Every structure is written in structure tokens, then in C-alpha cells.
């Protein structure tokens, strides 16, 4: 591409901005400054000293204003020159921006194509694994031009194997929790849900044990309360003929007697006897 800077021709003259009476001005300022630099403020002079400070600030402002005035004038040619160059640069900037947009779009298409290629590879490999391809996250590094096909394929396979191991571990945890729930005779569903929420199998088993212990204690307390109530009622109850009378409330219950022969498993018969005791049903073993 041809050099364009050789075509830049400028009528340039070295600017001259010189303070002609600098020594005279320096002496005048020093004379004023020396007069007040060691000034000691007292109660008697403070009012006048404040006025002096204002006057000195005024002198300083005069010098600053003059400096800014000439600086502004000196910079006018430079600003005009810069504006001329910037105006000439407009078509080049437009062309550069057009190329930049197209190149960015091209790079984005390449990244998209590579991402689709990687995703298709993951889906194909996952057909032979437990891992779900939707759970495999594409590492942004794999999309870089500098990352070779072998590199991203090896790392993708490793990610799939790690997911396989995680699924296998979870399946073992679920099996262990279900087996433990069966031992304790509890529904495992809520505990499997806790595994799904990220809890470890150890945590879930510990919670299950505590839940069973709490439920047992609640049932024991309820049974004790029911037993106490039944015993209290039995203590204040008298049986006369075929009637049971609550001596405290006067409630009368008509009693009936049935002769039954009950057949069942030993534990079921024990539970039946317990039920009858809890509900104030008198019974006796056949002789």
C-alpha cells in the first residue's frame, strides 16, 4: 500500500512566544513578594492583612490571565491544523470501520461454527455414556482459534467421563438411602429429593435417623398420654350388669359381649390385643 504521509505538505514556521521584559517583571514581583513573605499577623493587623492577601491574589490573577490569553492565541493555528487533518481522515475511518465490522462478523461466524462442531461431538460421544450432553458445558477456551481440535476433543471427553462418575456416585447414594429407608420402614422419596438438591448421602442418612427418632418419641408421648387417659377413665368407671358408668361425668355406655375365635399371626394378635386395651375393650383368653 502506498505511503500517504509523503503527500502531506505543510507551511510550518516555528512559533515565537517570548516574554521580553521577564527580568523586569521578575524583579517587580519579587519586590512585592519579599515585602510580605515574612509578614506576622497580629490582632491589630489582621484586618489590613486580609486586604493585602486579596491584593496579592489580584496581582497573581493578572499574570495568569495574561498567560492564558497568549496561550489561547498560540494554539489557534495548531487547532486549525488538527481539524484539517481530521476532516481528511474521515473517508479512511469509514473504510476502516466497515472492514472492522465485517471482520468481527466473520470471526463470530467462525466461533459459532466451531461451537456447533463441538456440541455435535459431545452429543455423539454422550450416546455411549451415562452423561447427558446438555449437562456438558463448553469451555470458552475451546472456541479460541489457538485451541486445536485434538485438545478440545480430549477435554470434552474428560468432562463427559467426570459427569459419568458423578452420575454413578449419585445412583449409589440413592440406592444406599433407599436401602436404609427400607430398614427404618420410612418413605425414601423426600430423602432422595434432598440428594437431588445437593445434600450428601451421609447428611441424608443422619437426617433420616433423627426424623425416625423424633417420630418415635412423638408416638411414645402420644401413647403414654392415651394410656394415661384410658387408665384414668378406667379408674373412675364402674361396670354394673351390662353397663359401664363414668362416676365423674355420669356417662353410661351399654356393653355387649361377643364370643369370637380370632386366627392370625402372633404379632398381629398382639397388636389386636393392644388395640382393645387402648380402647377399653375387655377381653380374656379362652380356657
C-alpha positions as CSV (number, residue, x, y, z in Angstrom):
1,X,0.0,0.0,0.0
2,X,1.4,3.4,-1.0
3,X,2.7,5.8,1.6
4,X,0.4,8.8,2.0
5,X,2.4,10.7,4.6
6,X,4.7,11.8,1.8
7,X,1.8,13.8,0.3
8,X,1.3,15.9,3.5
9,X,2.8,19.3,2.7
10,X,2.6,21.9,5.5
11,X,3.6,25.6,5.6
12,X,5.2,25.4,9.0
13,X,7.0,28.2,10.8
14,X,8.4,27.8,14.2
15,X,6.3,29.9,16.5
16,X,7.8,32.5,18.7
17,X,6.3,33.4,22.0
18,X,8.8,35.3,24.2
19,X,8.4,37.4,27.3
20,X,10.6,40.4,26.5
21,X,10.7,42.1,29.9
22,X,10.9,38.9,32.0
23,X,13.7,40.2,34.2
24,X,11.9,43.5,34.9
25,X,8.7,41.7,35.7
26,X,10.5,39.1,37.9
27,X,12.1,41.9,39.9
28,X,8.8,43.7,40.4
29,X,7.0,40.5,41.6
30,X,9.9,39.6,43.9
31,X,9.9,43.1,45.4
32,X,6.2,42.7,46.3
33,X,6.6,39.1,47.5
34,X,9.6,39.9,49.6
35,X,7.8,42.6,51.3
36,X,5.1,40.3,52.6
37,X,6.6,36.8,52.7
38,X,7.7,37.1,56.4
39,X,4.6,39.0,57.5
40,X,3.4,38.2,61.0
41,X,-0.3,38.6,61.5
42,X,-1.5,40.1,64.8
43,X,-4.8,41.2,66.3
44,X,-4.0,44.8,65.3
45,X,-3.0,44.0,61.7
46,X,-5.4,41.1,60.7
47,X,-7.9,43.3,59.0
48,X,-5.2,45.0,56.9
49,X,-3.5,41.7,56.3
50,X,-6.7,40.3,54.8
51,X,-6.8,43.2,52.4
52,X,-3.2,42.6,51.5
53,X,-3.9,39.0,50.7
54,X,-6.7,40.0,48.4
55,X,-4.5,42.5,46.6
56,X,-1.7,39.8,46.1
57,X,-4.3,37.4,44.7
58,X,-5.3,40.1,42.3
59,X,-1.7,40.5,41.1
60,X,-1.4,36.8,40.6
61,X,-4.6,36.6,38.6
62,X,-3.4,39.4,36.3
63,X,-0.3,37.3,35.4
64,X,-2.4,34.1,35.0
65,X,-4.9,35.9,32.7
66,X,-2.2,37.2,30.5
67,X,-0.6,33.8,30.3
68,X,-3.9,32.2,29.3
69,X,-4.6,35.0,26.8
70,X,-1.4,34.3,24.8
71,X,-1.6,30.5,25.2
72,X,-5.1,30.6,23.5
73,X,-3.8,32.7,20.6
74,X,-0.7,30.5,20.2
75,X,-2.9,27.3,20.0
76,X,-5.2,28.6,17.3
77,X,-3.0,27.6,14.4
78,X,-2.5,24.1,15.9
79,X,-6.2,23.5,16.3
80,X,-6.9,24.6,12.8
81,X,-4.2,22.2,11.5
82,X,-5.6,19.3,13.6
83,X,-9.1,19.9,12.3
84,X,-7.9,19.9,8.7
85,X,-6.2,16.6,9.2
86,X,-9.1,15.1,11.0
87,X,-11.5,16.1,8.2
88,X,-9.3,14.5,5.6
89,X,-9.2,11.3,7.8
90,X,-13.0,10.8,7.6
91,X,-13.1,8.5,4.5
92,X,-10.3,6.4,5.8
93,X,-12.0,6.0,9.2
94,X,-15.2,5.0,7.4
95,X,-13.4,2.3,5.3
96,X,-11.6,1.0,8.4
97,X,-14.9,0.8,10.4
98,X,-16.5,-1.1,7.5
99,X,-13.7,-3.6,7.4
100,X,-13.7,-3.9,11.2
101,X,-17.4,-4.7,11.3
102,X,-17.1,-7.3,8.6
103,X,-14.1,-9.0,10.2
104,X,-15.8,-9.1,13.6
105,X,-18.8,-10.7,11.9
106,X,-16.6,-13.2,10.1
107,X,-14.8,-14.1,13.4
108,X,-18.2,-14.6,15.2
109,X,-19.4,-16.9,12.4
110,X,-16.2,-19.0,12.8
111,X,-16.8,-19.2,16.6
112,X,-20.4,-20.2,16.0
113,X,-19.4,-22.9,13.5
114,X,-16.8,-24.3,16.0
115,X,-19.3,-24.2,18.8
116,X,-21.8,-26.2,16.7
117,X,-19.0,-28.7,15.8
118,X,-18.1,-29.1,19.5
119,X,-21.7,-29.5,20.5
120,X,-22.3,-32.2,17.8
121,X,-19.2,-34.1,19.0
122,X,-20.4,-34.0,22.6
123,X,-23.8,-35.3,21.6
124,X,-22.3,-38.1,19.7
125,X,-19.9,-39.2,22.5
126,X,-22.7,-39.0,25.1
127,X,-24.7,-41.7,23.2
128,X,-22.2,-44.2,24.7
129,X,-22.1,-42.7,28.2
130,X,-24.4,-42.0,31.1
131,X,-23.8,-38.3,30.8
132,X,-26.5,-36.0,29.3
133,X,-24.9,-33.8,26.6
134,X,-27.0,-30.9,27.8
135,X,-25.1,-31.0,31.1
136,X,-21.7,-30.7,29.4
137,X,-20.6,-27.0,29.4
138,X,-18.4,-25.9,26.5
139,X,-15.2,-24.3,27.9
140,X,-14.8,-20.8,26.2
141,X,-11.1,-21.7,25.7
142,X,-12.2,-24.5,23.2
143,X,-13.6,-21.8,20.9
144,X,-10.3,-20.0,20.5
145,X,-8.5,-20.3,17.2
146,X,-5.4,-21.4,19.0
147,X,-7.1,-24.4,20.6
148,X,-6.6,-27.4,18.4
149,X,-9.3,-30.0,17.6
150,X,-7.5,-32.7,19.5
151,X,-7.2,-30.5,22.6
152,X,-10.9,-29.6,22.8
153,X,-12.0,-33.2,22.0
154,X,-9.7,-34.7,24.7
155,X,-11.0,-32.1,27.3
156,X,-14.6,-32.7,26.2
157,X,-14.3,-36.5,26.7
158,X,-12.7,-35.9,30.1
159,X,-15.7,-33.7,31.1
160,X,-18.1,-36.4,29.9
161,X,-16.3,-39.0,32.0
162,X,-16.4,-36.8,35.0
163,X,-20.1,-36.5,34.5
164,X,-20.4,-40.3,34.2
165,X,-18.6,-40.7,37.5
166,X,-20.9,-38.1,39.2
167,X,-24.0,-39.9,37.9
168,X,-22.7,-43.3,39.1
169,X,-21.9,-41.8,42.5
170,X,-25.4,-40.4,42.7
171,X,-27.0,-43.7,41.8
172,X,-25.1,-45.4,44.5
173,X,-26.1,-42.7,47.0
174,X,-29.8,-43.2,46.0
175,X,-29.6,-47.0,46.4
176,X,-28.0,-46.6,49.8
177,X,-30.5,-44.1,51.0
178,X,-33.4,-46.3,49.8
179,X,-31.9,-49.4,51.4
180,X,-31.5,-47.5,54.7
181,X,-35.1,-46.1,54.5
182,X,-36.4,-49.7,54.0
183,X,-34.6,-50.8,57.2
184,X,-36.2,-47.9,59.1
185,X,-39.6,-48.5,57.4
186,X,-39.9,-44.9,56.1
187,X,-40.8,-43.4,52.7
188,X,-37.5,-42.6,50.9
189,X,-38.9,-40.1,48.4
190,X,-38.2,-36.9,50.5
191,X,-34.7,-38.1,51.2
192,X,-33.9,-38.8,47.6
193,X,-35.1,-35.3,46.8
194,X,-32.6,-34.0,49.3
195,X,-29.9,-35.8,47.4
196,X,-31.1,-34.1,44.2
197,X,-30.8,-30.8,46.0
198,X,-27.1,-31.4,46.6
199,X,-27.0,-33.0,50.1
200,X,-24.5,-35.8,50.6
201,X,-25.7,-39.3,51.4
202,X,-24.1,-39.1,54.9
203,X,-26.1,-35.9,55.6
204,X,-29.4,-37.5,54.4
205,X,-28.9,-40.7,56.4
206,X,-28.2,-38.7,59.5
207,X,-31.4,-36.6,58.9
208,X,-33.4,-39.8,58.4
209,X,-32.2,-41.2,61.7
210,X,-33.1,-38.0,63.5
211,X,-36.5,-37.9,61.9
212,X,-37.2,-41.5,62.9
213,X,-36.1,-40.8,66.4
214,X,-38.3,-37.7,66.7
215,X,-41.3,-39.6,65.2
216,X,-40.7,-42.4,67.7
217,X,-40.6,-40.0,70.6
218,X,-43.7,-38.3,69.5
219,X,-45.5,-41.6,69.2
220,X,-44.3,-42.7,72.6
221,X,-45.5,-39.5,74.1
222,X,-48.9,-39.9,72.4
223,X,-49.2,-43.5,73.5
224,X,-48.3,-42.5,77.1
225,X,-50.9,-39.7,77.0
226,X,-53.6,-42.1,75.6
227,X,-52.7,-44.8,78.1
228,X,-52.9,-42.3,81.0
229,X,-56.3,-41.0,79.8
230,X,-57.6,-44.6,79.5
231,X,-56.3,-45.6,82.9
232,X,-57.9,-42.5,84.4
233,X,-61.2,-43.2,82.7
234,X,-61.0,-46.9,83.8
235,X,-60.3,-45.9,87.4
236,X,-63.4,-43.8,87.6
237,X,-65.6,-46.3,85.7
238,X,-67.8,-48.9,87.3
239,X,-69.4,-51.9,85.5
240,X,-72.9,-52.8,86.6
241,X,-74.7,-55.6,84.8
242,X,-74.2,-54.7,81.1
243,X,-73.5,-51.0,81.7
244,X,-70.3,-49.1,82.1
245,X,-70.8,-45.9,84.2
246,X,-68.3,-42.9,84.4
247,X,-68.6,-42.0,88.1
248,X,-67.3,-38.5,87.4
249,X,-69.4,-37.5,84.4
250,X,-72.3,-39.9,84.8
251,X,-71.8,-41.1,81.2
252,X,-73.4,-44.5,80.7
253,X,-72.2,-46.9,78.0
254,X,-74.1,-50.1,77.1
255,X,-71.8,-53.1,76.9
256,X,-72.2,-56.1,74.6
257,X,-70.4,-59.4,74.8
258,X,-69.4,-61.4,71.8
259,X,-67.5,-64.7,71.8
260,X,-65.0,-64.7,68.9
261,X,-62.4,-67.1,67.8
262,X,-59.6,-65.0,66.2
263,X,-56.9,-66.5,64.0
264,X,-53.9,-64.7,62.8
265,X,-50.1,-64.2,63.0
266,X,-48.8,-63.9,66.5
267,X,-47.6,-60.3,66.1
268,X,-51.0,-59.4,64.6
269,X,-52.8,-60.9,67.5
270,X,-50.6,-59.0,69.9
271,X,-51.4,-55.8,68.1
272,X,-55.1,-56.6,68.2
273,X,-54.9,-57.1,72.0
274,X,-53.0,-53.8,72.4
275,X,-55.7,-52.0,70.3
276,X,-58.5,-53.5,72.5
277,X,-56.7,-52.4,75.7
278,X,-56.2,-48.9,74.3
279,X,-60.0,-48.7,73.5
280,X,-61.2,-50.1,76.8
281,X,-62.4,-53.3,75.3
282,X,-62.3,-56.1,78.0
283,X,-61.3,-59.5,76.8
284,X,-59.9,-62.7,78.2
285,X,-58.2,-65.7,76.8
286,X,-60.3,-68.8,76.2
287,X,-59.7,-71.6,78.8
